[in-house]
Amino acid sequence: MRYRIKLSYCGADFCGWQVQPDAPSVQQTLEQALTTLLRAGTAVTGAGRTDTGVGAIGYIAHFDAAEGLDTAQLAYKLNAILPRSIVVHGVAPAEPDFHARFDATEREYTYFLHRSKDPFADDHSWLYTFPGVDFDRMNLAAQALLGRHDFRCFEKSGADSKTSICTVTQAAWHRYTPTWLALTGREGGDDYWYFRIAADRFLRNMVRAIVGTLVEVGRGKRSPEDFRSLILPAEYDGGTASRSSAGESAPAHGLFLSGIHYG
């Protein structure tokens, strides 16, 4: 019988979601825990890869096991033996043909950035103190991301994707107030920002490359027009576009896979 599992994890302790031969991964850790509790080898299929250091909120995966599992008890036991960097929100029966990866119609990423020193934010947000960063200018550039385009300039070199075409449905920077500030009655003002982007698919390292390049726009190193020129038409068939045309990737620890949607 197929089961669907919802979890969140901090990426700092892992080489990413997918099993790697010589480094701990979220997938491997979850499979080992399920195998221990179910007393049978249990493979887990996730909604997609995340890179080293990248976290996830509300991640979806599936696994097959015997019919009639007490799913509430299983979730409780999983949380008891999994490391603190992984939390299981729930386990539930799924349709026999449900597939966590191939059935997903849209994925959403959120990147956190803060502008002044904050020891409570450093573990999950990029401290970027360069003065005068213009987020309105960055949002103007980000509008060019919307729609169906070829994003090869933001794909990690050497990636093996069959296509670099994606359809982006949202992309914008937003102010926010961290919980620890809100509890003291203070607001985040211009010090705390997140970038949210949603698409039908993402290329390897795509979001971090976009964030890094948008920050260059905010600093005035690039114009919004320069940024738009990196985003190619979906029917592009040339050979000159490359990752080196875009900016440096933002650090991994500020990035979270924050939503997976199913039709």
C-alpha positions in Angstrom: 0.0 0.0 0.0 1.2 3.5 -0.7 1.6 6.2 2.0 2.2 9.9 1.7 4.5 11.6 4.2 4.8 15.3 4.9 7.9 16.6 6.6 10.2 19.6 7.1 14.0 19.6 7.5 16.9 21.9 8.1 19.4 21.4 5.4 22.5 22.3 7.4 23.2 18.7 8.5 22.7 17.1 5.1 24.2 16.9 1.6 20.7 17.5 0.3 17.6 15.3 -0.1 19.0 12.6 -2.4 21.0 9.6 -1.2 24.8 10.2 -1.7 27.5 7.5 -1.3 29.7 9.3 1.2 27.5 11.9 2.9 24.3 12.0 5.0 21.1 12.8 3.2 17.5 13.4 4.3 16.3 10.5 2.1 18.8 8.1 3.5 18.0 9.2 7.1 14.3 8.8 6.6 14.6 5.4 4.9 16.7 4.1 7.7 14.2 5.2 10.3 11.3 3.7 8.4 13.2 0.4 7.8 13.8 0.2 11.6 10.2 0.8 12.6 8.6 -1.3 9.8 11.2 -4.0 10.1 11.5 -4.2 6.3 13.6 -2.3 3.8 11.7 0.8 2.8 12.5 3.1 -0.1 11.3 6.7 0.0 10.6 8.8 -3.1 10.6 12.6 -2.6 9.0 15.4 -4.5 12.4 16.6 -5.8 16.0 17.2 -5.0 17.4 19.9 -2.7 21.0 20.9 -2.6 23.4 20.7 0.3 22.4 23.2 3.0 19.0 23.9 1.5 16.0 23.3 3.8 12.4 22.3 3.1 9.0 23.2 4.7 6.1 20.9 4.0 8.1 18.5 1.8 6.1 15.6 0.4 7.4 12.0 -0.1 5.9 8.6 -0.6 6.7 5.0 0.4 5.1 1.6 0.1 4.4 -0.6 3.1 1.9 -3.1 4.4 -1.7 -2.2 4.5 -3.4 -1.0 7.7 -0.5 0.9 9.3 -1.4 3.1 12.3 -0.2 6.2 10.6 -0.5 8.5 13.6 1.6 6.1 15.7 4.1 5.8 12.9 4.5 9.6 12.7 5.0 9.7 16.4 7.7 7.0 16.4 9.5 8.6 13.4 9.8 11.9 15.3 11.1 10.0 18.3 14.0 8.5 16.4 14.8 11.0 13.6 17.3 13.7 14.4 16.1 17.1 15.5 16.8 18.5 12.0 13.9 16.5 10.6 10.2 16.7 11.7 7.4 14.5 10.3 4.1 16.4 10.2 2.0 13.4 9.2 1.7 10.1 7.4 -1.5 9.2 5.5 -2.7 6.6 3.0 -2.4 7.7 -0.6 -3.8 6.6 -3.9 -2.0 3.5 -5.3 -0.6 5.5 -8.2 0.3 8.6 -6.3 3.8 9.8 -7.1 5.4 12.6 -4.9 7.6 13.8 -7.7 5.8 13.3 -11.0 2.3 14.3 -9.7 3.5 17.7 -8.5 2.2 20.5 -10.7 4.1 23.4 -9.1 6.9 24.0 -6.6 7.6 27.1 -4.5 10.9 28.3 -3.1 11.5 31.0 -0.5 14.9 32.8 0.0 15.5 34.8 3.2 17.8 37.8 3.5 18.5 40.2 6.3 20.2 43.5 6.2 21.6 43.9 9.7 23.3 41.6 12.2 20.9 39.2 13.9 22.2 36.1 15.6 18.7 34.6 15.6 18.4 34.8 11.8 21.9 33.8 10.7 21.2 30.0 10.5 18.4 30.4 7.9 18.9 33.8 6.2 21.7 35.5 4.2 23.2 38.5 6.1 23.8 41.0 3.3 24.8 44.4 4.7 25.9 46.2 1.5 24.4 49.7 1.8 21.7 51.1 -0.5 20.3 47.9 -2.0 17.2 48.8 -3.9 14.5 46.2 -3.6 12.0 48.1 -5.8 14.6 47.9 -8.6 15.0 44.2 -7.9 11.3 43.6 -8.1 11.1 45.5 -11.4 13.7 43.1 -12.8 12.0 40.0 -11.2 8.9 40.7 -13.3 10.8 39.4 -16.3 10.9 36.0 -14.7 7.2 35.5 -15.1 6.0 33.2 -17.9 7.5 30.4 -19.9 11.1 31.0 -20.7 14.5 29.4 -21.2 16.4 29.8 -17.9 19.7 28.1 -18.9 21.8 31.1 -17.7 20.7 30.3 -14.1 21.4 26.5 -14.3 24.5 25.1 -12.6 27.2 24.2 -15.1 27.3 20.5 -16.0 23.7 19.8 -15.0 22.0 17.1 -17.0 18.5 18.5 -17.5 16.8 17.6 -20.7 15.4 21.1 -21.0 16.0 24.4 -19.4 12.5 25.7 -20.1 10.3 26.5 -17.0 7.1 28.4 -16.5 7.3 30.8 -13.5 4.0 31.9 -11.9 5.3 34.2 -9.2 8.5 36.0 -8.4 8.9 38.9 -6.0 10.7 40.3 -2.9 8.6 41.0 0.2 9.3 42.5 3.6 8.6 40.4 6.7 8.9 40.5 10.5 10.6 37.5 12.2 8.6 35.9 15.0 11.1 36.8 17.6 10.8 40.5 16.7 7.0 40.4 16.5 6.8 38.9 20.0 8.6 42.0 21.3 6.2 44.4 19.5 8.8 45.4 16.9 8.6 45.3 13.1 11.2 44.1 10.6 11.1 47.3 8.5 13.6 47.2 5.7 15.9 44.8 7.5 14.2 41.5 6.7 13.2 40.3 3.2 12.2 37.1 1.5 12.1 36.3 -2.2 9.4 33.9 -3.3 9.3 32.1 -6.6 7.0 29.4 -7.9 7.2 27.4 -11.1 6.2 24.2 -12.7 9.8 23.0 -12.5 13.2 24.3 -11.4 16.7 23.8 -12.7 19.6 22.9 -10.5 20.8 25.9 -8.5 18.3 28.1 -10.4 16.8 30.0 -7.4 20.2 30.8 -5.8 21.5 32.0 -9.1 18.5 34.2 -9.6 18.7 35.7 -6.1 22.4 36.4 -6.5 21.8 38.1 -9.8 18.9 40.1 -8.5 21.0 41.4 -5.7 23.5 42.7 -8.3 20.6 44.6 -9.8 19.7 46.0 -6.4 23.3 47.2 -5.9 23.4 48.9 -9.3 25.9 46.5 -10.8 23.3 45.5 -13.4 20.3 47.2 -14.8 16.8 45.6 -14.9 17.2 45.6 -18.7 20.5 43.6 -18.3 18.7 41.1 -16.1 15.9 40.7 -18.6 18.4 40.0 -21.3 19.5 36.8 -19.5 16.0 35.3 -19.7 15.7 33.7 -23.1 12.5 33.0 -25.1 11.2 29.4 -24.8 12.0 28.7 -28.4 15.6 29.9 -28.1 18.0 27.6 -30.0 21.3 29.4 -29.8 24.5 28.2 -28.2 26.0 31.3 -26.6 24.0 31.6 -23.4 25.8 30.2 -20.3 25.8 30.3 -16.5 28.7 32.7 -16.5 26.5 35.4 -18.0 24.5 35.7 -14.7 25.7 36.6 -11.2 27.1 34.5 -8.4 24.8 32.2 -6.5 23.4 33.2 -3.1 24.4 31.0 -0.1 22.4 27.8 0.3 21.4 28.3 3.9 18.9 31.1 3.1 16.9 28.9 0.7 13.9 26.7 1.5 11.6 24.6 -0.7 8.5 26.0 0.8 5.6 24.5 -1.1 4.7 21.6 -3.3 1.3 21.7 -5.1 -0.6 18.8 -6.6 -3.3 19.2 -9.2 
